[in-house]
Amino acid sequence: MQELVAYVRQGDVVVCHSLDRLGRDLVDLQNLVKNLTGRGVQVEFKKEGLVFSAEDSPTNTLLLG
């Protein structure tokens, strides 16, 4: 995971099958998504149909939890 975070750049899209595949636990997942979107990286979860970006809505943030 550290390699992914170090590699992605602004404008990249990280596509993940589901929420449980990206983080070890909820706090780790939230921090990772916040870190990536804060750097201009979009994060997509296919199974849940969620997309997170720098312009996230409060609803998306709630669904992440």
Predicted model as a PDB file, atoms N, CA, C, CB and O in Angstrom, pLDDT in the B-factor column:
MODEL        1                                                                  
ATOM      1  N   MET A   1       0.816  -1.183   0.000  1.00 80.00           N  
ATOM      2  CA  MET A   1       0.000   0.000   0.000  1.00 80.00           C  
ATOM      3  C   MET A   1       0.868   1.259   0.000  1.00 80.00           C  
ATOM      4  CB  MET A   1      -0.933  -0.008   1.197  1.00 80.00           C  
ATOM      5  O   MET A   1       0.534   2.251  -0.648  1.00 80.00           O  
ATOM      6  N   GLN A   2       1.972   1.210   0.725  1.00 86.00           N  
ATOM      7  CA  GLN A   2       2.860   2.370   0.785  1.00 86.00           C  
ATOM      8  C   GLN A   2       3.410   2.708  -0.592  1.00 86.00           C  
ATOM      9  CB  GLN A   2       4.010   2.115   1.760  1.00 86.00           C  
ATOM     10  O   GLN A   2       3.599   3.881  -0.915  1.00 86.00           O  
ATOM     11  N   GLU A   3       3.667   1.687  -1.405  1.00 91.00           N  
ATOM     12  CA  GLU A   3       4.169   1.914  -2.753  1.00 91.00           C  
ATOM     13  C   GLU A   3       3.116   2.601  -3.616  1.00 91.00           C  
ATOM     14  CB  GLU A   3       4.599   0.592  -3.393  1.00 91.00           C  
ATOM     15  O   GLU A   3       3.442   3.483  -4.411  1.00 91.00           O  
ATOM     16  N   LEU A   4       1.867   2.204  -3.466  1.00 90.00           N  
ATOM     17  CA  LEU A   4       0.779   2.839  -4.208  1.00 90.00           C  
ATOM     18  C   LEU A   4       0.674   4.310  -3.844  1.00 90.00           C  
ATOM     19  CB  LEU A   4      -0.553   2.130  -3.932  1.00 90.00           C  
ATOM     20  O   LEU A   4       0.595   5.168  -4.724  1.00 90.00           O  
ATOM     21  N   VAL A   5       0.673   4.601  -2.560  1.00 90.00           N  
ATOM     22  CA  VAL A   5       0.551   5.990  -2.090  1.00 90.00           C  
ATOM     23  C   VAL A   5       1.723   6.829  -2.593  1.00 90.00           C  
ATOM     24  CB  VAL A   5       0.485   6.039  -0.545  1.00 90.00           C  
ATOM     25  O   VAL A   5       1.546   7.991  -2.957  1.00 90.00           O  
ATOM     26  N   ALA A   6       2.901   6.250  -2.612  1.00 92.00           N  
ATOM     27  CA  ALA A   6       4.078   6.985  -3.085  1.00 92.00           C  
ATOM     28  C   ALA A   6       4.054   7.182  -4.596  1.00 92.00           C  
ATOM     29  CB  ALA A   6       5.351   6.254  -2.682  1.00 92.00           C  
ATOM     30  O   ALA A   6       4.619   8.155  -5.096  1.00 92.00           O  
ATOM     31  N   TYR A   7       3.414   6.282  -5.330  1.00 95.00           N  
ATOM     32  CA  TYR A   7       3.448   6.308  -6.791  1.00 95.00           C  
ATOM     33  C   TYR A   7       2.405   7.232  -7.425  1.00 95.00           C  
ATOM     34  CB  TYR A   7       3.254   4.923  -7.312  1.00 95.00           C  
ATOM     35  O   TYR A   7       2.700   7.904  -8.413  1.00 95.00           O  
ATOM     36  N   VAL A   8       1.185   7.274  -6.867  1.00 96.00           N  
ATOM     37  CA  VAL A   8       0.098   8.011  -7.512  1.00 96.00           C  
ATOM     38  C   VAL A   8       0.369   9.513  -7.514  1.00 96.00           C  
ATOM     39  CB  VAL A   8      -1.230   7.722  -6.809  1.00 96.00           C  
ATOM     40  O   VAL A   8       1.021  10.061  -6.625  1.00 96.00           O  
ATOM     41  N   ARG A   9      -0.166  10.156  -8.562  1.00 95.00           N  
ATOM     42  CA  ARG A   9      -0.001  11.599  -8.737  1.00 95.00           C  
ATOM     43  C   ARG A   9      -1.368  12.248  -8.912  1.00 95.00           C  
ATOM     44  CB  ARG A   9       0.913  11.911  -9.953  1.00 95.00           C  
ATOM     45  O   ARG A   9      -2.371  11.568  -9.129  1.00 95.00           O  
ATOM     46  N   GLN A  10      -1.390  13.555  -8.816  1.00 95.00           N  
ATOM     47  CA  GLN A  10      -2.625  14.301  -8.999  1.00 95.00           C  
ATOM     48  C   GLN A  10      -3.225  13.955 -10.357  1.00 95.00           C  
ATOM     49  CB  GLN A  10      -2.375  15.826  -8.880  1.00 95.00           C  
ATOM     50  O   GLN A  10      -2.528  13.934 -11.371  1.00 95.00           O  
ATOM     51  N   GLY A  11      -4.527  13.684 -10.362  1.00 94.00           N  
ATOM     52  CA  GLY A  11      -5.228  13.330 -11.586  1.00 94.00           C  
ATOM     53  C   GLY A  11      -5.344  11.830 -11.810  1.00 94.00           C  
ATOM     54  O   GLY A  11      -6.099  11.396 -12.680  1.00 94.00           O  
ATOM     55  N   ASP A  12      -4.608  11.025 -11.037  1.00 96.00           N  
ATOM     56  CA  ASP A  12      -4.699   9.566 -11.156  1.00 96.00           C  
ATOM     57  C   ASP A  12      -6.007   9.067 -10.543  1.00 96.00           C  
ATOM     58  CB  ASP A  12      -3.487   8.884 -10.471  1.00 96.00           C  
ATOM     59  O   ASP A  12      -6.642   9.761  -9.748  1.00 96.00           O  
ATOM     60  N   VAL A  13      -6.391   7.860 -10.925  1.00 96.00           N  
ATOM     61  CA  VAL A  13      -7.576   7.211 -10.373  1.00 96.00           C  
ATOM     62  C   VAL A  13      -7.157   5.858  -9.809  1.00 96.00           C  
ATOM     63  CB  VAL A  13      -8.698   7.050 -11.458  1.00 96.00           C  
ATOM     64  O   VAL A  13      -6.571   5.040 -10.519  1.00 96.00           O  
ATOM     65  N   VAL A  14      -7.457   5.621  -8.534  1.00 96.00           N  
ATOM     66  CA  VAL A  14      -7.214   4.327  -7.902  1.00 96.00           C  
ATOM     67  C   VAL A  14      -8.538   3.577  -7.916  1.00 96.00           C  
ATOM     68  CB  VAL A  14      -6.647   4.484  -6.431  1.00 96.00           C  
ATOM     69  O   VAL A  14      -9.522   4.032  -7.333  1.00 96.00           O  
ATOM     70  N   VAL A  15      -8.560   2.422  -8.584  1.00 96.00           N  
ATOM     71  CA  VAL A  15      -9.771   1.610  -8.682  1.00 96.00           C  
ATOM     72  C   VAL A  15      -9.578   0.377  -7.812  1.00 96.00           C  
ATOM     73  CB  VAL A  15     -10.083   1.213 -10.169  1.00 96.00           C  
ATOM     74  O   VAL A  15      -8.588  -0.344  -7.937  1.00 96.00           O  
ATOM     75  N   CYS A  16     -10.546   0.151  -6.926  1.00 94.00           N  
ATOM     76  CA  CYS A  16     -10.468  -0.970  -5.996  1.00 94.00           C  
ATOM     77  C   CYS A  16     -11.777  -1.756  -6.066  1.00 94.00           C  
ATOM     78  CB  CYS A  16     -10.187  -0.476  -4.539  1.00 94.00           C  
ATOM     79  O   CYS A  16     -12.847  -1.175  -6.248  1.00 94.00           O  
ATOM     80  N   HIS A  17     -11.686  -3.061  -5.922  1.00 94.00           N  
ATOM     81  CA  HIS A  17     -12.890  -3.899  -6.013  1.00 94.00           C  
ATOM     82  C   HIS A  17     -13.916  -3.538  -4.941  1.00 94.00           C  
ATOM     83  CB  HIS A  17     -12.514  -5.378  -5.890  1.00 94.00           C  
ATOM     84  O   HIS A  17     -15.088  -3.325  -5.253  1.00 94.00           O  
ATOM     85  N   SER A  18     -13.484  -3.467  -3.678  1.00 91.00           N  
ATOM     86  CA  SER A  18     -14.419  -3.143  -2.604  1.00 91.00           C  
ATOM     87  C   SER A  18     -13.688  -2.457  -1.449  1.00 91.00           C  
ATOM     88  CB  SER A  18     -15.134  -4.416  -2.106  1.00 91.00           C  
ATOM     89  O   SER A  18     -12.459  -2.467  -1.375  1.00 91.00           O  
ATOM     90  N   LEU A  19     -14.468  -1.869  -0.561  1.00 87.00           N  
ATOM     91  CA  LEU A  19     -13.913  -1.129   0.574  1.00 87.00           C  
ATOM     92  C   LEU A  19     -12.963  -1.968   1.417  1.00 87.00           C  
ATOM     93  CB  LEU A  19     -15.029  -0.611   1.442  1.00 87.00           C  
ATOM     94  O   LEU A  19     -11.924  -1.477   1.860  1.00 87.00           O  
ATOM     95  N   ASP A  20     -13.313  -3.222   1.638  1.00 86.00           N  
ATOM     96  CA  ASP A  20     -12.508  -4.067   2.527  1.00 86.00           C  
ATOM     97  C   ASP A  20     -11.172  -4.490   1.915  1.00 86.00           C  
ATOM     98  CB  ASP A  20     -13.292  -5.298   2.903  1.00 86.00           C  
ATOM     99  O   ASP A  20     -10.357  -5.104   2.603  1.00 86.00           O  
ATOM    100  N   ARG A  21     -10.930  -4.180   0.656  1.00 88.00           N  
ATOM    101  CA  ARG A  21      -9.674  -4.547   0.002  1.00 88.00           C  
ATOM    102  C   ARG A  21      -8.601  -3.465   0.110  1.00 88.00           C  
ATOM    103  CB  ARG A  21      -9.931  -4.854  -1.450  1.00 88.00           C  
ATOM    104  O   ARG A  21      -7.436  -3.721  -0.194  1.00 88.00           O  
ATOM    105  N   LEU A  22      -8.977  -2.262   0.539  1.00 86.00           N  
ATOM    106  CA  LEU A  22      -8.015  -1.164   0.535  1.00 86.00           C  
ATOM    107  C   LEU A  22      -7.400  -0.890   1.900  1.00 86.00           C  
ATOM    108  CB  LEU A  22      -8.675   0.078   0.035  1.00 86.00           C  
ATOM    109  O   LEU A  22      -6.207  -0.599   1.981  1.00 86.00           O  
ATOM    110  N   GLY A  23      -8.172  -0.974   2.966  1.00 82.00           N  
ATOM    111  CA  GLY A  23      -7.654  -0.648   4.291  1.00 82.00           C  
ATOM    112  C   GLY A  23      -7.730  -1.813   5.253  1.00 82.00           C  
ATOM    113  O   GLY A  23      -8.521  -2.737   5.065  1.00 82.00           O  
ATOM    114  N   ARG A  24      -6.898  -1.766   6.288  1.00 83.00           N  
ATOM    115  CA  ARG A  24      -6.899  -2.828   7.300  1.00 83.00           C  
ATOM    116  C   ARG A  24      -8.111  -2.728   8.218  1.00 83.00           C  
ATOM    117  CB  ARG A  24      -5.617  -2.770   8.128  1.00 83.00           C  
ATOM    118  O   ARG A  24      -8.661  -3.741   8.649  1.00 83.00           O  
ATOM    119  N   ASP A  25      -8.520  -1.498   8.512  1.00 88.00           N  
ATOM    120  CA  ASP A  25      -9.695  -1.254   9.337  1.00 88.00           C  
ATOM    121  C   ASP A  25     -10.310   0.072   8.904  1.00 88.00           C  
ATOM    122  CB  ASP A  25      -9.331  -1.239  10.861  1.00 88.00           C  
ATOM    123  O   ASP A  25      -9.797   0.726   7.996  1.00 88.00           O  
ATOM    124  N   LEU A  26     -11.395   0.468   9.540  1.00 88.00           N  
ATOM    125  CA  LEU A  26     -12.126   1.659   9.117  1.00 88.00           C  
ATOM    126  C   LEU A  26     -11.282   2.923   9.217  1.00 88.00           C  
ATOM    127  CB  LEU A  26     -13.378   1.818   9.947  1.00 88.00           C  
ATOM    128  O   LEU A  26     -11.291   3.746   8.303  1.00 88.00           O  
ATOM    129  N   VAL A  27     -10.560   3.083  10.307  1.00 90.00           N  
ATOM    130  CA  VAL A  27      -9.730   4.279  10.491  1.00 90.00           C  
ATOM    131  C   VAL A  27      -8.634   4.332   9.432  1.00 90.00           C  
ATOM    132  CB  VAL A  27      -9.108   4.299  11.907  1.00 90.00           C  
ATOM    133  O   VAL A  27      -8.367   5.394   8.868  1.00 90.00           O  
ATOM    134  N   ASP A  28      -8.000   3.200   9.159  1.00 89.00           N  
ATOM    135  CA  ASP A  28      -6.962   3.128   8.133  1.00 89.00           C  
ATOM    136  C   ASP A  28      -7.539   3.485   6.766  1.00 89.00           C  
ATOM    137  CB  ASP A  28      -6.330   1.722   8.096  1.00 89.00           C  
ATOM    138  O   ASP A  28      -6.924   4.242   6.015  1.00 89.00           O  
ATOM    139  N   LEU A  29      -8.714   2.948   6.437  1.00 89.00           N  
ATOM    140  CA  LEU A  29      -9.372   3.229   5.165  1.00 89.00           C  
ATOM    141  C   LEU A  29      -9.711   4.713   5.035  1.00 89.00           C  
ATOM    142  CB  LEU A  29     -10.641   2.385   5.026  1.00 89.00           C  
ATOM    143  O   LEU A  29      -9.450   5.321   3.998  1.00 89.00           O  
ATOM    144  N   GLN A  30     -10.288   5.292   6.079  1.00 89.00           N  
ATOM    145  CA  GLN A  30     -10.644   6.710   6.046  1.00 89.00           C  
ATOM    146  C   GLN A  30      -9.412   7.584   5.870  1.00 89.00           C  
ATOM    147  CB  GLN A  30     -11.382   7.102   7.322  1.00 89.00           C  
ATOM    148  O   GLN A  30      -9.432   8.534   5.087  1.00 89.00           O  
ATOM    149  N   ASN A  31      -8.346   7.274   6.587  1.00 90.00           N  
ATOM    150  CA  ASN A  31      -7.111   8.059   6.464  1.00 90.00           C  
ATOM    151  C   ASN A  31      -6.509   7.932   5.075  1.00 90.00           C  
ATOM    152  CB  ASN A  31      -6.091   7.618   7.512  1.00 90.00           C  
ATOM    153  O   ASN A  31      -6.031   8.917   4.513  1.00 90.00           O  
ATOM    154  N   LEU A  32      -6.529   6.745   4.525  1.00 92.00           N  
ATOM    155  CA  LEU A  32      -5.969   6.522   3.198  1.00 92.00           C  
ATOM    156  C   LEU A  32      -6.756   7.281   2.127  1.00 92.00           C  
ATOM    157  CB  LEU A  32      -5.951   5.026   2.878  1.00 92.00           C  
ATOM    158  O   LEU A  32      -6.169   7.945   1.273  1.00 92.00           O  
ATOM    159  N   VAL A  33      -8.073   7.179   2.175  1.00 91.00           N  
ATOM    160  CA  VAL A  33      -8.910   7.888   1.204  1.00 91.00           C  
ATOM    161  C   VAL A  33      -8.723   9.404   1.359  1.00 91.00           C  
ATOM    162  CB  VAL A  33     -10.408   7.502   1.386  1.00 91.00           C  
ATOM    163  O   VAL A  33      -8.628  10.119   0.360  1.00 91.00           O  
ATOM    164  N   LYS A  34      -8.671   9.888   2.577  1.00 90.00           N  
ATOM    165  CA  LYS A  34      -8.475  11.323   2.818  1.00 90.00           C  
ATOM    166  C   LYS A  34      -7.115  11.779   2.285  1.00 90.00           C  
ATOM    167  CB  LYS A  34      -8.589  11.639   4.328  1.00 90.00           C  
ATOM    168  O   LYS A  34      -7.013  12.841   1.671  1.00 90.00           O  
ATOM    169  N   ASN A  35      -6.081  10.986   2.517  1.00 92.00           N  
ATOM    170  CA  ASN A  35      -4.743  11.302   2.028  1.00 92.00           C  
ATOM    171  C   ASN A  35      -4.724  11.358   0.502  1.00 92.00           C  
ATOM    172  CB  ASN A  35      -3.728  10.265   2.535  1.00 92.00           C  
ATOM    173  O   ASN A  35      -4.207  12.311  -0.081  1.00 92.00           O  
ATOM    174  N   LEU A  36      -5.285  10.346  -0.138  1.00 93.00           N  
ATOM    175  CA  LEU A  36      -5.266  10.287  -1.597  1.00 93.00           C  
ATOM    176  C   LEU A  36      -6.090  11.408  -2.224  1.00 93.00           C  
ATOM    177  CB  LEU A  36      -5.784   8.941  -2.071  1.00 93.00           C  
ATOM    178  O   LEU A  36      -5.623  12.079  -3.144  1.00 93.00           O  
ATOM    179  N   THR A  37      -7.301  11.613  -1.737  1.00 92.00           N  
ATOM    180  CA  THR A  37      -8.142  12.662  -2.317  1.00 92.00           C  
ATOM    181  C   THR A  37      -7.572  14.046  -2.040  1.00 92.00           C  
ATOM    182  CB  THR A  37      -9.565  12.567  -1.770  1.00 92.00           C  
ATOM    183  O   THR A  37      -7.745  14.960  -2.846  1.00 92.00           O  
ATOM    184  N   GLY A  38      -6.905  14.206  -0.924  1.00 91.00           N  
ATOM    185  CA  GLY A  38      -6.262  15.478  -0.614  1.00 91.00           C  
ATOM    186  C   GLY A  38      -5.129  15.805  -1.567  1.00 91.00           C  
ATOM    187  O   GLY A  38      -4.763  16.969  -1.728  1.00 91.00           O  
ATOM    188  N   ARG A  39      -4.574  14.782  -2.197  1.00 93.00           N  
ATOM    189  CA  ARG A  39      -3.499  14.965  -3.171  1.00 93.00           C  
ATOM    190  C   ARG A  39      -4.032  15.020  -4.602  1.00 93.00           C  
ATOM    191  CB  ARG A  39      -2.479  13.840  -3.042  1.00 93.00           C  
ATOM    192  O   ARG A  39      -3.253  15.040  -5.554  1.00 93.00           O  
ATOM    193  N   GLY A  40      -5.361  15.043  -4.756  1.00 93.00           N  
ATOM    194  CA  GLY A  40      -5.955  15.142  -6.085  1.00 93.00           C  
ATOM    195  C   GLY A  40      -6.131  13.812  -6.792  1.00 93.00           C  
ATOM    196  O   GLY A  40      -6.288  13.772  -8.012  1.00 93.00           O  
ATOM    197  N   VAL A  41      -6.105  12.720  -6.037  1.00 95.00           N  
ATOM    198  CA  VAL A  41      -6.289  11.383  -6.603  1.00 95.00           C  
ATOM    199  C   VAL A  41      -7.731  10.956  -6.354  1.00 95.00           C  
ATOM    200  CB  VAL A  41      -5.279  10.351  -5.982  1.00 95.00           C  
ATOM    201  O   VAL A  41      -8.251  11.123  -5.250  1.00 95.00           O  
ATOM    202  N   GLN A  42      -8.369  10.412  -7.369  1.00 95.00           N  
ATOM    203  CA  GLN A  42      -9.729   9.912  -7.236  1.00 95.00           C  
ATOM    204  C   GLN A  42      -9.685   8.447  -6.830  1.00 95.00           C  
ATOM    205  CB  GLN A  42     -10.520  10.094  -8.553  1.00 95.00           C  
ATOM    206  O   GLN A  42      -8.861   7.689  -7.341  1.00 95.00           O  
ATOM    207  N   VAL A  43     -10.564   8.038  -5.913  1.00 94.00           N  
ATOM    208  CA  VAL A  43     -10.610   6.654  -5.436  1.00 94.00           C  
ATOM    209  C   VAL A  43     -11.999   6.094  -5.750  1.00 94.00           C  
ATOM    210  CB  VAL A  43     -10.294   6.565  -3.890  1.00 94.00           C  
ATOM    211  O   VAL A  43     -13.012   6.668  -5.349  1.00 94.00           O  
ATOM    212  N   GLU A  44     -12.037   4.962  -6.476  1.00 94.00           N  
ATOM    213  CA  GLU A  44     -13.296   4.330  -6.862  1.00 94.00           C  
ATOM    214  C   GLU A  44     -13.401   2.939  -6.247  1.00 94.00           C  
ATOM    215  CB  GLU A  44     -13.415   4.248  -8.395  1.00 94.00           C  
ATOM    216  O   GLU A  44     -12.441   2.168  -6.263  1.00 94.00           O  
ATOM    217  N   PHE A  45     -14.567   2.630  -5.710  1.00 93.00           N  
ATOM    218  CA  PHE A  45     -14.863   1.298  -5.194  1.00 93.00           C  
ATOM    219  C   PHE A  45     -15.977   0.720  -6.054  1.00 93.00           C  
ATOM    220  CB  PHE A  45     -15.270   1.337  -3.670  1.00 93.00           C  
ATOM    221  O   PHE A  45     -17.114   1.189  -5.998  1.00 93.00           O  
ATOM    222  N   LYS A  46     -15.659  -0.294  -6.846  1.00 95.00           N  
ATOM    223  CA  LYS A  46     -16.597  -0.846  -7.828  1.00 95.00           C  
ATOM    224  C   LYS A  46     -17.784  -1.555  -7.183  1.00 95.00           C  
ATOM    225  CB  LYS A  46     -15.876  -1.808  -8.739  1.00 95.00           C  
ATOM    226  O   LYS A  46     -18.923  -1.314  -7.583  1.00 95.00           O  
ATOM    227  N   LYS A  47     -17.554  -2.411  -6.208  1.00 92.00           N  
ATOM    228  CA  LYS A  47     -18.631  -3.197  -5.604  1.00 92.00           C  
ATOM    229  C   LYS A  47     -19.693  -2.295  -4.973  1.00 92.00           C  
ATOM    230  CB  LYS A  47     -18.062  -4.152  -4.549  1.00 92.00           C  
ATOM    231  O   LYS A  47     -20.891  -2.533  -5.127  1.00 92.00           O  
ATOM    232  N   GLU A  48     -19.244  -1.262  -4.264  1.00 89.00           N  
ATOM    233  CA  GLU A  48     -20.163  -0.367  -3.565  1.00 89.00           C  
ATOM    234  C   GLU A  48     -20.656   0.779  -4.457  1.00 89.00           C  
ATOM    235  CB  GLU A  48     -19.488   0.200  -2.329  1.00 89.00           C  
ATOM    236  O   GLU A  48     -21.623   1.460  -4.115  1.00 89.00           O  
ATOM    237  N   GLY A  49     -19.996   0.988  -5.592  1.00 89.00           N  
ATOM    238  CA  GLY A  49     -20.387   2.074  -6.492  1.00 89.00           C  
ATOM    239  C   GLY A  49     -20.058   3.442  -5.935  1.00 89.00           C  
ATOM    240  O   GLY A  49     -20.765   4.410  -6.219  1.00 89.00           O  
ATOM    241  N   LEU A  50     -18.997   3.543  -5.145  1.00 89.00           N  
ATOM    242  CA  LEU A  50     -18.616   4.813  -4.530  1.00 89.00           C  
ATOM    243  C   LEU A  50     -17.398   5.403  -5.227  1.00 89.00           C  
ATOM    244  CB  LEU A  50     -18.330   4.623  -3.032  1.00 89.00           C  
ATOM    245  O   LEU A  50     -16.476   4.686  -5.615  1.00 89.00           O  
ATOM    246  N   VAL A  51     -17.412   6.718  -5.377  1.00 91.00           N  
ATOM    247  CA  VAL A  51     -16.280   7.436  -5.957  1.00 91.00           C  
ATOM    248  C   VAL A  51     -15.951   8.595  -5.028  1.00 91.00           C  
ATOM    249  CB  VAL A  51     -16.595   7.941  -7.415  1.00 91.00           C  
ATOM    250  O   VAL A  51     -16.824   9.390  -4.680  1.00 91.00           O  
ATOM    251  N   PHE A  52     -14.691   8.687  -4.631  1.00 91.00           N  
ATOM    252  CA  PHE A  52     -14.233   9.752  -3.751  1.00 91.00           C  
ATOM    253  C   PHE A  52     -13.224  10.615  -4.486  1.00 91.00           C  
ATOM    254  CB  PHE A  52     -13.618   9.176  -2.458  1.00 91.00           C  
ATOM    255  O   PHE A  52     -12.327  10.118  -5.167  1.00 91.00           O  
ATOM    256  N   SER A  53     -13.394  11.912  -4.332  1.00 88.00           N  
ATOM    257  CA  SER A  53     -12.466  12.860  -4.949  1.00 88.00           C  
ATOM    258  C   SER A  53     -12.310  14.047  -4.016  1.00 88.00           C  
ATOM    259  CB  SER A  53     -12.966  13.318  -6.358  1.00 88.00           C  
ATOM    260  O   SER A  53     -12.862  14.058  -2.915  1.00 88.00           O  
ATOM    261  N   ALA A  54     -11.560  15.042  -4.454  1.00 81.00           N  
ATOM    262  CA  ALA A  54     -11.330  16.222  -3.622  1.00 81.00           C  
ATOM    263  C   ALA A  54     -12.627  16.976  -3.353  1.00 81.00           C  
ATOM    264  CB  ALA A  54     -10.318  17.150  -4.288  1.00 81.00           C  
ATOM    265  O   ALA A  54     -12.722  17.694  -2.358  1.00 81.00           O  
ATOM    266  N   GLU A  55     -13.620  16.828  -4.214  1.00 80.00           N  
ATOM    267  CA  GLU A  55     -14.899  17.532  -4.055  1.00 80.00           C  
ATOM    268  C   GLU A  55     -15.955  16.636  -3.431  1.00 80.00           C  
ATOM    269  CB  GLU A  55     -15.394  18.048  -5.404  1.00 80.00           C  
ATOM    270  O   GLU A  55     -17.121  16.707  -3.819  1.00 80.00           O  
ATOM    271  N   ASP A  56     -15.582  15.797  -2.477  1.00 67.00           N  
ATOM    272  CA  ASP A  56     -16.517  14.852  -1.880  1.00 67.00           C  
ATOM    273  C   ASP A  56     -17.681  15.533  -1.179  1.00 67.00           C  
ATOM    274  CB  ASP A  56     -15.797  13.969  -0.907  1.00 67.00           C  
ATOM    275  O   ASP A  56     -17.561  16.618  -0.610  1.00 67.00           O  
ATOM    276  N   SER A  57     -18.803  14.848  -1.249  1.00 67.00           N  
ATOM    277  CA  SER A  57     -19.997  15.312  -0.557  1.00 67.00           C  
ATOM    278  C   SER A  57     -20.038  14.704   0.841  1.00 67.00           C  
ATOM    279  CB  SER A  57     -21.275  14.948  -1.354  1.00 67.00           C  
ATOM    280  O   SER A  57     -19.413  13.672   1.084  1.00 67.00           O  
ATOM    281  N   PRO A  58     -20.757  15.322   1.748  1.00 69.00           N  
ATOM    282  CA  PRO A  58     -20.909  14.737   3.082  1.00 69.00           C  
ATOM    283  C   PRO A  58     -21.542  13.345   3.040  1.00 69.00           C  
ATOM    284  CB  PRO A  58     -21.748  15.652   3.955  1.00 69.00           C  
ATOM    285  O   PRO A  58     -21.263  12.509   3.899  1.00 69.00           O  
ATOM    286  N   THR A  59     -22.391  13.097   2.044  1.00 68.00           N  
ATOM    287  CA  THR A  59     -23.027  11.782   1.908  1.00 68.00           C  
ATOM    288  C   THR A  59     -21.979  10.704   1.625  1.00 68.00           C  
ATOM    289  CB  THR A  59     -24.087  11.805   0.782  1.00 68.00           C  
ATOM    290  O   THR A  59     -22.030   9.627   2.220  1.00 68.00           O  
ATOM    291  N   ASN A  60     -21.030  10.979   0.725  1.00 68.00           N  
ATOM    292  CA  ASN A  60     -19.981  10.009   0.439  1.00 68.00           C  
ATOM    293  C   ASN A  60     -19.138   9.737   1.676  1.00 68.00           C  
ATOM    294  CB  ASN A  60     -19.095  10.501  -0.702  1.00 68.00           C  
ATOM    295  O   ASN A  60     -18.776   8.591   1.945  1.00 68.00           O  
ATOM    296  N   THR A  61     -18.831  10.767   2.415  1.00 68.00           N  
ATOM    297  CA  THR A  61     -18.033  10.608   3.636  1.00 68.00           C  
ATOM    298  C   THR A  61     -18.786   9.733   4.633  1.00 68.00           C  
ATOM    299  CB  THR A  61     -17.702  11.989   4.267  1.00 68.00           C  
ATOM    300  O   THR A  61     -18.185   8.881   5.288  1.00 68.00           O  
ATOM    301  N   LEU A  62     -20.089   9.936   4.752  1.00 71.00           N  
ATOM    302  CA  LEU A  62     -20.908   9.114   5.641  1.00 71.00           C  
ATOM    303  C   LEU A  62     -20.934   7.655   5.172  1.00 71.00           C  
ATOM    304  CB  LEU A  62     -22.339   9.674   5.717  1.00 71.00           C  
ATOM    305  O   LEU A  62     -20.832   6.741   5.991  1.00 71.00           O  
ATOM    306  N   LEU A  63     -21.069   7.433   3.875  1.00 70.00           N  
ATOM    307  CA  LEU A  63     -21.107   6.076   3.337  1.00 70.00           C  
ATOM    308  C   LEU A  63     -19.777   5.348   3.544  1.00 70.00           C  
ATOM    309  CB  LEU A  63     -21.455   6.112   1.852  1.00 70.00           C  
ATOM    310  O   LEU A  63     -19.761   4.125   3.678  1.00 70.00           O  
ATOM    311  N   LEU A  64     -18.686   6.069   3.571  1.00 71.00           N  
ATOM    312  CA  LEU A  64     -17.390   5.443   3.793  1.00 71.00           C  
ATOM    313  C   LEU A  64     -17.323   4.833   5.189  1.00 71.00           C  
ATOM    314  CB  LEU A  64     -16.259   6.463   3.600  1.00 71.00           C  
ATOM    315  O   LEU A  64     -16.674   3.807   5.391  1.00 71.00           O  
ATOM    316  N   GLY A  65     -17.988   5.460   6.145  1.00 67.00           N  
ATOM    317  CA  GLY A  65     -17.989   4.963   7.514  1.00 67.00           C  
ATOM    318  C   GLY A  65     -18.974   3.852   7.697  1.00 67.00           C  
ATOM    319  O   GLY A  65     -19.103   3.317   8.798  1.00 67.00           O  
TER     320      GLY A  65                                                      
ENDMDL                                                                          
END                                                                             
